[in-house]
Amino acid sequence: MHYIPFLSTLVTLAFAAAVFRRYLQRRGPHLLIWTIGLLWYGLGTLSEVILGLTFSGLVLKLWYLSGAMLTAAWLGQGTLHLLVRRGRVAWALTGVLAAVSVLAAALVLLAPLAPAAASYQVAQPISSQYKDILTRSGGILALTILLNIYGTLTMVGGAIYSAFIFWRKRVLFNRMIGNILIAAGALAPAMGGSFIKIGLVDMLYLTELVGAVLMYIGFLQATTAQATEVAPVPSQ
């Protein structure tokens, strides 16, 4: 299972590079913010790679901050910019999210480590040990819940809404399928959190990889130019 975070990191960084390359071509703010969200995703999986080799309190905190708090929120913020293009609502919420992210980073980085850190086992997934090592205050827990709810509603809800619009208008079938895959990929890591609660801690790594792959495929599908169908010329 420790090889899976390495694969997830490679997929996520390739995904982030593809989105940023499209941003350089199209200059859409949603693409830039998606890139930020994917970098948070990659930082989380890279932290799992490092923690599978050795223990670092800083890496543990970065893993929690990126994976448990910021990834979903920033990916969802990118989707919000895609759907809400009029006025300054999206930019105002981006400013709020940036301020909350700074607060979350300060709380997590300043959080003390419990004595259990001395008995950390690299052979065990970090998802099965972090609760005993990282002291999470009420503020950290509240922000974790708030950011994940916001990220899920904006990203998954936005992708489902976009897919519904394309389905209703019977246009751009590839984008409809792409948005469905993106929504499924965004939900996959959340399912990993549910597996942790029932004791299947190894499943988090697998759901992160599945989520990254599904979202990447969905992005490629949604951004692929669909050939225009040409009506056949009627015979005389």
Backbone bond lengths (Angstrom), bond angles and torsions (degrees), N, CA, C in turn:
res aa  C-N    CA-C-N  psi(-1)  N-CA   C-N-CA  omega(-1)  CA-C   N-CA-C  phi
1 M - - - 1.456 - - 1.523 112.34 -
2 H 1.329 118.31 -22.67 1.464 120.52 -177.19 1.529 112.31 -73.13
3 Y 1.330 117.81 -13.78 1.460 119.86 176.40 1.530 111.34 -80.65
4 I 1.320 117.02 -21.42 1.455 120.62 -175.95 1.529 112.46 -64.22
5 P 1.357 120.36 -44.77 1.468 118.81 177.50 1.528 113.22 -58.48
6 F 1.331 117.27 -31.44 1.466 120.57 177.26 1.532 109.80 -64.03
7 L 1.338 116.32 -45.46 1.469 120.25 177.32 1.529 111.10 -64.06
8 S 1.335 116.15 -40.28 1.463 119.95 179.34 1.529 110.87 -61.94
9 T 1.333 116.38 -39.20 1.468 120.35 179.66 1.523 110.65 -64.29
10 L 1.333 116.99 -43.91 1.464 120.22 179.51 1.525 111.30 -62.15
11 V 1.336 116.54 -45.67 1.463 120.60 -179.76 1.526 110.66 -63.18
12 T 1.330 116.26 -44.39 1.465 120.17 -176.63 1.522 111.87 -66.72
13 L 1.324 117.61 -41.18 1.464 120.12 179.15 1.528 111.13 -67.13
14 A 1.335 116.71 -37.77 1.470 119.80 175.25 1.528 110.35 -64.53
15 F 1.309 116.53 -40.51 1.460 122.55 177.35 1.534 110.06 -61.73
16 A 1.334 116.45 -47.77 1.465 120.65 179.90 1.526 111.12 -60.84
17 A 1.332 116.91 -40.39 1.466 120.71 179.13 1.527 110.73 -64.07
18 A 1.343 117.28 -39.61 1.464 121.13 179.53 1.529 111.07 -65.80
19 V 1.331 116.41 -41.15 1.467 119.99 179.82 1.527 110.20 -68.15
20 F 1.333 117.30 -41.87 1.461 119.76 179.97 1.527 111.21 -66.88
21 R 1.322 116.62 -36.22 1.465 120.05 176.68 1.527 110.08 -62.68
22 R 1.310 116.89 -39.31 1.478 119.88 177.60 1.530 109.91 -68.77
23 Y 1.340 116.82 -33.81 1.463 119.31 176.62 1.530 110.89 -62.44
24 L 1.321 116.80 -40.78 1.460 119.91 178.84 1.523 111.43 -64.02
25 Q 1.332 116.50 -27.41 1.458 120.75 179.64 1.523 112.14 -84.91
26 R 1.355 116.61 -40.10 1.464 120.58 -172.60 1.534 114.17 -105.13
27 R 1.342 117.22 -24.29 1.465 123.11 179.37 1.530 113.72 63.65
28 G 1.297 118.20 26.67 1.458 119.94 176.09 1.517 110.60 -79.05
29 P 1.337 119.40 130.23 1.464 120.48 -179.36 1.525 113.17 -60.90
30 H 1.339 116.55 -29.39 1.460 118.74 179.19 1.526 111.28 -62.71
31 L 1.328 116.57 -33.35 1.467 119.79 179.56 1.521 111.18 -69.35
32 L 1.313 117.28 -38.04 1.463 120.38 178.55 1.525 110.86 -66.88
33 I 1.327 116.47 -41.61 1.469 119.74 -178.99 1.528 110.34 -71.76
34 W 1.327 117.70 -34.89 1.469 119.39 172.93 1.527 110.53 -61.32
35 T 1.325 116.82 -39.27 1.467 119.92 178.13 1.519 110.66 -60.40
36 I 1.341 116.70 -42.26 1.463 120.13 177.50 1.527 110.39 -61.31
37 G 1.332 116.39 -44.74 1.463 119.75 178.72 1.516 112.78 -61.24
38 L 1.330 116.85 -39.68 1.463 120.44 179.80 1.529 111.60 -70.24
39 L 1.320 116.91 -32.31 1.467 119.42 175.16 1.527 110.58 -66.43
40 W 1.326 117.16 -36.99 1.466 119.75 173.35 1.529 110.31 -62.67
41 Y 1.325 115.57 -41.68 1.475 121.03 178.28 1.531 109.50 -59.73
42 G 1.341 116.52 -48.01 1.455 120.62 -179.55 1.517 112.88 -65.46
43 L 1.344 116.73 -35.03 1.462 119.23 177.38 1.524 110.62 -64.38
44 G 1.336 115.91 -37.28 1.462 119.56 178.76 1.517 112.40 -65.09
45 T 1.335 117.62 -45.79 1.466 120.05 -179.86 1.531 111.43 -71.21
46 L 1.342 117.21 -34.29 1.463 119.86 175.89 1.528 110.63 -64.82
47 S 1.325 116.99 -36.93 1.464 120.78 176.36 1.525 110.74 -61.48
48 E 1.327 116.42 -36.97 1.470 119.60 177.61 1.519 111.06 -65.39
49 V 1.337 116.49 -36.44 1.467 119.74 176.77 1.523 109.83 -61.86
50 I 1.331 116.92 -47.33 1.467 121.10 -178.17 1.524 110.91 -65.14
51 L 1.332 116.62 -44.12 1.462 120.38 -178.98 1.516 112.26 -69.19
52 G 1.318 117.20 -16.06 1.465 120.52 173.61 1.517 112.04 -80.03
53 L 1.343 116.88 -8.95 1.469 121.94 179.14 1.513 112.38 -109.69
54 T 1.339 116.50 -38.50 1.457 121.12 -178.20 1.516 108.59 -157.81
55 F 1.328 116.23 167.39 1.462 119.78 179.83 1.512 110.73 -100.63
56 S 1.325 114.97 138.42 1.459 122.59 173.76 1.517 107.69 -144.69
57 G 1.327 115.81 124.48 1.453 119.24 179.26 1.517 112.27 -61.70
58 L 1.335 117.15 -38.71 1.465 121.13 179.35 1.525 110.62 -65.42
59 V 1.323 117.43 -43.31 1.465 120.90 -179.74 1.529 110.04 -65.08
60 L 1.328 116.53 -38.73 1.466 120.14 177.31 1.525 110.52 -60.21
61 K 1.331 116.69 -43.48 1.460 120.17 179.97 1.524 111.29 -67.28
62 L 1.324 117.18 -39.29 1.462 120.34 176.93 1.526 110.64 -65.06
63 W 1.335 116.61 -36.87 1.465 120.61 177.48 1.523 110.21 -61.55
64 Y 1.324 117.13 -46.09 1.465 120.12 -179.04 1.521 110.60 -67.64
65 L 1.331 116.41 -44.76 1.454 120.77 -177.79 1.528 111.64 -61.02
66 S 1.319 116.37 -46.40 1.462 120.26 -176.56 1.522 112.15 -74.52
67 G 1.325 116.42 -50.15 1.458 119.66 -174.26 1.508 114.49 -77.28
68 A 1.332 116.51 -44.34 1.464 119.83 -173.15 1.517 113.35 -87.62
69 M 1.355 118.02 -16.64 1.451 118.96 -171.74 1.539 114.64 -123.64
70 L 1.324 118.76 -46.81 1.455 120.04 -164.92 1.528 115.60 -103.30
71 T 1.319 119.02 -28.16 1.461 120.25 -174.31 1.523 112.69 -58.65
72 A 1.325 116.61 -55.96 1.473 120.02 -176.70 1.523 111.29 -62.17
73 A 1.329 117.03 -39.48 1.461 120.59 -176.95 1.528 111.42 -64.50
74 W 1.336 117.72 -43.06 1.464 120.07 -177.72 1.527 111.65 -75.41
75 L 1.329 117.85 -34.81 1.461 119.01 173.91 1.531 110.48 -64.29
76 G 1.322 115.79 -41.70 1.457 119.85 177.54 1.515 112.13 -65.18
77 Q 1.333 116.75 -34.68 1.462 119.89 178.45 1.521 111.13 -64.98
78 G 1.331 116.70 -36.23 1.460 119.88 175.43 1.517 111.55 -62.48
79 T 1.334 116.10 -41.80 1.463 120.03 178.00 1.524 111.06 -63.88
80 L 1.333 116.37 -37.06 1.465 119.85 178.20 1.530 110.85 -62.74
81 H 1.326 117.30 -40.59 1.464 120.49 177.94 1.535 110.99 -64.52
82 L 1.325 116.31 -32.79 1.459 119.41 179.05 1.522 111.47 -68.82
83 L 1.324 117.35 -37.88 1.460 121.61 -174.07 1.525 113.09 -89.63
84 V 1.326 117.39 -32.26 1.465 121.83 -177.03 1.523 108.29 -111.31
85 R 1.318 116.29 95.34 1.463 120.60 -174.73 1.522 113.10 -106.89
86 R 1.318 117.58 -9.00 1.457 120.41 -179.84 1.526 109.86 -97.46
87 G 1.330 114.61 146.25 1.451 119.44 178.69 1.523 112.14 71.82
88 R 1.316 114.80 -163.74 1.462 121.05 -176.07 1.532 112.27 -116.17
89 V 1.333 115.72 17.53 1.464 118.97 -176.86 1.525 111.26 -61.09
90 A 1.337 116.78 -49.25 1.464 120.50 -177.46 1.522 111.29 -62.40
91 W 1.344 116.93 -42.18 1.468 119.83 -179.46 1.523 111.15 -68.81
92 A 1.333 116.93 -36.76 1.462 119.98 177.71 1.531 110.72 -63.31
93 L 1.332 116.42 -42.59 1.462 120.03 178.45 1.531 111.18 -68.89
94 T 1.329 116.86 -30.99 1.463 119.59 175.94 1.523 110.66 -65.02
95 G 1.345 116.76 -40.06 1.459 120.04 176.17 1.519 112.09 -62.70
96 V 1.334 116.31 -41.26 1.468 120.18 177.35 1.523 110.55 -63.76
97 L 1.341 116.58 -43.82 1.456 120.63 179.89 1.523 111.11 -62.80
98 A 1.334 117.26 -40.18 1.467 120.49 178.49 1.532 110.59 -61.89
99 A 1.349 116.73 -43.20 1.465 120.25 179.28 1.529 111.14 -64.89
100 V 1.334 116.48 -42.82 1.471 120.13 178.48 1.528 110.86 -64.82
101 S 1.345 116.62 -36.46 1.466 120.70 179.25 1.526 110.95 -64.85
102 V 1.328 116.54 -40.08 1.470 120.42 177.44 1.528 109.94 -63.89
103 L 1.331 116.43 -43.14 1.463 120.43 177.56 1.519 111.03 -61.91
104 A 1.341 116.71 -44.82 1.459 120.91 179.23 1.523 111.02 -61.11
105 A 1.341 116.97 -41.91 1.463 120.97 179.78 1.523 110.64 -63.18
106 A 1.332 116.56 -42.07 1.459 119.91 179.90 1.524 111.25 -63.67
107 L 1.327 116.65 -44.78 1.466 119.93 -179.20 1.522 112.21 -63.66
108 V 1.336 116.36 -42.91 1.464 119.80 -177.47 1.525 111.40 -70.87
109 L 1.329 116.94 -44.87 1.467 119.96 -177.27 1.525 112.01 -67.55
110 L 1.316 117.06 -26.51 1.463 120.48 179.04 1.528 112.60 -91.79
111 A 1.314 117.35 -6.38 1.467 120.68 -178.92 1.529 110.37 -67.19
112 P 1.326 117.85 135.23 1.477 120.22 179.48 1.521 111.93 -74.85
113 L 1.319 114.66 156.41 1.464 120.95 175.24 1.523 109.28 -97.58
114 A 1.313 115.44 142.54 1.459 121.13 179.63 1.524 110.29 -78.78
115 P 1.343 118.05 161.48 1.468 121.01 177.80 1.526 113.97 -57.34
116 A 1.337 116.61 -20.22 1.461 119.86 179.77 1.521 112.55 -62.86
117 A 1.347 117.45 -14.55 1.462 120.58 178.92 1.523 111.55 -61.57
118 A 1.335 116.26 -28.76 1.465 120.10 -179.41 1.519 112.65 -68.03
119 S 1.330 117.05 -22.26 1.463 121.30 -178.90 1.532 111.98 -106.82
120 Y 1.329 117.25 23.52 1.460 121.05 179.59 1.527 110.56 -60.83
121 Q 1.334 116.69 138.50 1.460 122.32 -178.37 1.522 109.63 -115.93
122 V 1.330 116.15 115.67 1.464 120.18 -178.13 1.522 111.88 -66.93
123 A 1.325 117.23 -21.73 1.465 119.84 -179.11 1.525 112.33 -75.15
124 Q 1.334 116.83 -14.65 1.458 121.25 -179.46 1.521 109.99 -102.23
125 P 1.335 119.07 143.77 1.468 120.52 178.29 1.517 111.59 -61.95
126 I 1.319 116.03 144.66 1.455 120.31 -179.77 1.519 111.06 -61.71
127 S 1.332 117.33 -27.95 1.459 121.03 -179.27 1.524 112.72 -63.31
128 S 1.333 117.07 -20.03 1.456 120.46 179.54 1.527 112.62 -94.69
129 Q 1.360 117.15 -3.68 1.458 119.67 -173.64 1.527 114.52 -124.58
130 Y 1.328 117.45 -20.76 1.461 118.81 -169.35 1.522 113.60 -62.87
131 K 1.340 118.34 -31.94 1.458 120.49 -178.66 1.522 111.92 -64.29
132 D 1.319 117.29 -29.24 1.462 121.16 179.30 1.523 112.16 -85.12
133 I 1.330 117.08 -14.41 1.464 120.68 -174.68 1.521 112.05 -104.94
134 L 1.334 117.02 -47.42 1.464 121.35 -176.01 1.526 110.05 -90.93
135 T 1.314 115.83 121.56 1.463 121.00 178.26 1.524 108.95 -81.55
136 R 1.313 116.10 110.05 1.465 121.09 -176.61 1.529 109.67 -101.48
137 S 1.314 115.19 118.11 1.454 120.50 179.86 1.527 110.30 -76.02
138 G 1.324 114.67 172.83 1.453 118.82 177.31 1.524 111.97 -61.97
139 G 1.342 115.84 -34.91 1.462 119.79 178.09 1.514 112.11 -65.07
140 I 1.328 116.78 -40.96 1.468 120.66 178.83 1.520 110.30 -64.16
141 L 1.318 116.55 -45.48 1.462 119.86 -179.31 1.523 111.33 -64.11
142 A 1.336 116.55 -40.52 1.464 119.71 -179.86 1.529 111.19 -65.02
143 L 1.338 117.00 -43.05 1.455 120.10 178.80 1.524 111.72 -67.25
144 T 1.327 116.63 -35.52 1.463 120.32 177.83 1.527 110.63 -60.28
145 I 1.319 116.02 -47.11 1.468 120.49 179.48 1.522 110.46 -64.90
146 L 1.324 117.20 -45.88 1.463 121.80 -177.49 1.527 111.66 -62.04
147 L 1.328 117.00 -46.76 1.470 120.89 -177.49 1.522 111.39 -67.15
148 N 1.322 117.24 -37.26 1.466 119.57 -179.88 1.522 111.92 -71.06
149 I 1.326 116.89 -38.50 1.465 119.32 176.58 1.520 109.82 -64.02
150 Y 1.326 116.92 -45.12 1.463 121.07 -179.89 1.525 110.60 -62.06
151 G 1.335 116.55 -45.52 1.456 120.39 -179.42 1.509 113.06 -63.82
152 T 1.321 116.88 -41.42 1.461 120.61 -179.33 1.522 111.40 -67.03
153 L 1.329 116.30 -43.42 1.464 119.60 -178.98 1.526 111.58 -65.21
154 T 1.330 116.89 -42.30 1.461 119.43 -176.41 1.524 112.32 -76.14
155 M 1.329 116.75 -43.29 1.466 118.28 -175.60 1.525 112.06 -78.74
156 V 1.322 115.82 -57.20 1.464 119.28 -178.35 1.532 110.26 -66.53
157 G 1.332 116.12 -45.36 1.463 119.35 178.88 1.515 111.85 -62.18
158 G 1.342 116.16 -41.13 1.460 119.60 179.66 1.513 112.18 -65.44
159 A 1.340 117.04 -41.11 1.461 120.38 179.83 1.531 111.12 -66.00
160 I 1.322 116.50 -41.44 1.463 120.00 178.75 1.526 110.30 -66.07
161 Y 1.321 116.78 -41.16 1.470 120.55 178.72 1.526 110.99 -61.83
162 S 1.348 116.45 -44.29 1.463 119.66 179.49 1.523 110.93 -63.28
163 A 1.336 116.86 -42.52 1.462 120.40 178.70 1.526 110.94 -61.33
164 F 1.338 116.48 -39.43 1.467 120.51 179.29 1.524 111.27 -64.60
165 I 1.351 116.10 -40.16 1.469 119.65 -179.72 1.527 110.26 -62.94
166 F 1.341 116.99 -45.09 1.464 119.84 179.89 1.530 111.17 -65.57
167 W 1.334 115.93 -36.58 1.467 119.49 179.22 1.531 110.33 -67.51
168 R 1.322 116.91 -42.83 1.463 120.39 -177.93 1.528 111.80 -65.90
169 K 1.339 116.17 -37.76 1.459 119.94 -178.77 1.533 112.48 -84.43
170 R 1.355 116.08 -8.07 1.455 121.03 179.71 1.539 111.70 58.08
171 V 1.334 115.42 40.45 1.469 120.48 179.10 1.524 109.02 -131.68
172 L 1.343 115.57 158.78 1.472 122.57 173.33 1.531 111.36 47.85
173 F 1.330 114.33 61.35 1.463 120.09 -178.76 1.522 111.59 -57.71
174 N 1.348 116.61 -34.91 1.460 119.68 -179.26 1.527 111.45 -63.70
175 R 1.328 117.48 -35.15 1.455 119.69 178.93 1.519 111.40 -72.00
176 M 1.324 116.64 -34.04 1.456 119.60 176.95 1.522 110.06 -62.42
177 I 1.344 116.36 -47.66 1.457 120.54 178.89 1.527 110.46 -63.41
178 G 1.341 116.51 -41.45 1.459 120.31 179.31 1.510 112.24 -59.90
179 N 1.316 117.72 -42.97 1.464 120.86 -179.95 1.527 111.96 -68.47
180 I 1.314 117.07 -34.11 1.466 119.81 175.92 1.526 110.34 -64.14
181 L 1.327 116.45 -42.34 1.466 120.38 178.58 1.528 111.17 -66.00
182 I 1.319 116.83 -38.83 1.465 120.15 178.58 1.530 110.22 -63.76
183 A 1.322 116.57 -43.12 1.464 119.78 178.51 1.523 111.27 -62.29
184 A 1.338 116.30 -43.32 1.468 120.10 178.90 1.527 110.83 -64.24
185 G 1.343 116.46 -40.76 1.457 119.54 178.89 1.512 112.52 -65.74
186 A 1.329 117.50 -36.80 1.457 120.64 178.93 1.529 111.66 -67.80
187 L 1.321 116.52 -30.83 1.467 120.34 -179.76 1.530 112.61 -78.60
188 A 1.326 117.14 -22.07 1.466 120.37 -174.79 1.527 113.01 -58.89
189 P 1.360 119.89 -50.85 1.474 118.28 178.93 1.520 112.71 -62.37
190 A 1.335 117.64 -31.98 1.458 119.84 176.67 1.526 110.49 -62.94
191 M 1.329 116.63 -36.32 1.463 120.20 175.30 1.522 110.24 -64.56
192 G 1.352 116.32 -33.84 1.460 120.00 176.88 1.516 111.40 -60.57
193 G 1.349 116.63 -38.48 1.455 119.76 176.41 1.520 111.89 -63.35
194 S 1.328 116.41 -35.35 1.465 119.57 177.19 1.524 111.18 -68.14
195 F 1.346 116.08 -37.69 1.460 119.29 177.38 1.526 111.66 -63.26
196 I 1.339 116.30 -35.66 1.470 119.64 178.76 1.525 110.08 -61.35
197 K 1.329 116.31 -40.89 1.458 120.39 -177.01 1.523 112.57 -64.14
198 I 1.342 116.55 -26.86 1.467 118.37 179.99 1.535 111.64 -100.49
199 G 1.343 116.07 10.04 1.458 120.04 173.64 1.510 116.20 97.66
200 L 1.338 119.26 -3.26 1.467 121.55 179.81 1.530 109.18 -91.85
201 V 1.335 116.16 69.97 1.467 121.29 -170.99 1.524 112.20 -69.13
202 D 1.341 117.86 -28.38 1.462 120.00 -179.59 1.521 112.56 -66.29
203 M 1.326 117.39 -23.20 1.457 121.03 -174.88 1.524 112.35 -68.30
204 L 1.344 118.09 -19.46 1.464 119.65 179.95 1.519 110.74 -60.39
205 Y 1.338 117.28 -43.93 1.457 120.78 -179.42 1.533 110.91 -61.43
206 L 1.323 115.71 -41.93 1.468 120.03 -178.55 1.522 111.41 -67.38
207 T 1.337 117.29 -42.83 1.465 119.85 -179.05 1.535 110.94 -68.22
208 E 1.325 117.98 -30.67 1.471 120.13 175.67 1.526 110.93 -64.94
209 L 1.321 116.15 -41.71 1.465 119.92 178.56 1.522 110.70 -66.76
210 V 1.326 116.67 -45.86 1.470 120.81 178.87 1.526 110.25 -60.58
211 G 1.339 116.84 -41.47 1.450 120.43 179.83 1.517 112.44 -63.09
212 A 1.331 116.94 -44.91 1.464 120.81 179.83 1.520 111.19 -63.54
213 V 1.329 117.10 -42.35 1.462 121.12 -178.86 1.528 110.94 -65.93
214 L 1.324 116.81 -45.39 1.472 120.19 -179.19 1.525 111.36 -63.61
215 M 1.326 117.14 -43.23 1.464 119.37 179.81 1.522 111.39 -66.63
216 Y 1.322 117.04 -37.44 1.464 120.68 179.17 1.528 110.27 -65.08
217 I 1.336 116.29 -46.84 1.468 120.26 178.06 1.529 110.08 -62.07
218 G 1.331 116.60 -41.54 1.458 120.04 178.64 1.515 112.11 -62.46
219 F 1.333 116.82 -40.41 1.465 120.40 178.15 1.530 110.86 -63.97
220 L 1.327 116.12 -44.34 1.464 119.60 178.86 1.529 111.06 -63.11
221 Q 1.324 115.66 -40.22 1.467 119.98 179.77 1.526 111.09 -65.91
222 A 1.328 116.32 -41.89 1.460 120.38 -176.63 1.519 112.95 -72.56
223 T 1.328 117.17 -24.62 1.466 120.09 -176.78 1.519 112.80 -102.49
224 T 1.313 117.04 3.76 1.460 120.35 177.10 1.520 109.70 -78.60
225 A 1.317 115.75 128.95 1.462 119.86 179.10 1.516 109.40 -66.40
226 Q 1.313 115.19 126.45 1.465 120.20 -178.54 1.525 109.28 -90.09
227 A 1.314 115.47 128.70 1.465 119.52 -178.01 1.519 110.47 -64.20
228 T 1.296 115.24 140.57 1.464 120.69 178.28 1.523 109.81 -80.63
229 E 1.301 115.30 127.65 1.449 119.07 -179.42 1.539 109.80 -76.27
230 V 1.309 116.21 133.79 1.458 121.62 179.72 1.507 108.60 -104.84
231 A 1.315 116.25 126.58 1.467 120.53 -177.94 1.528 108.83 -68.50
232 P 1.313 118.48 138.64 1.454 120.60 179.49 1.528 111.76 -66.95
233 V 1.314 115.81 145.37 1.461 121.01 179.15 1.522 108.64 -76.00
234 P 1.317 118.03 124.70 1.474 119.61 -178.28 1.531 110.41 -65.56
235 S 1.294 115.67 141.13 1.472 120.97 178.98 1.515 110.36 -75.55
236 Q 1.317 115.77 149.73 1.473 119.82 179.26 1.535 110.74 -74.92
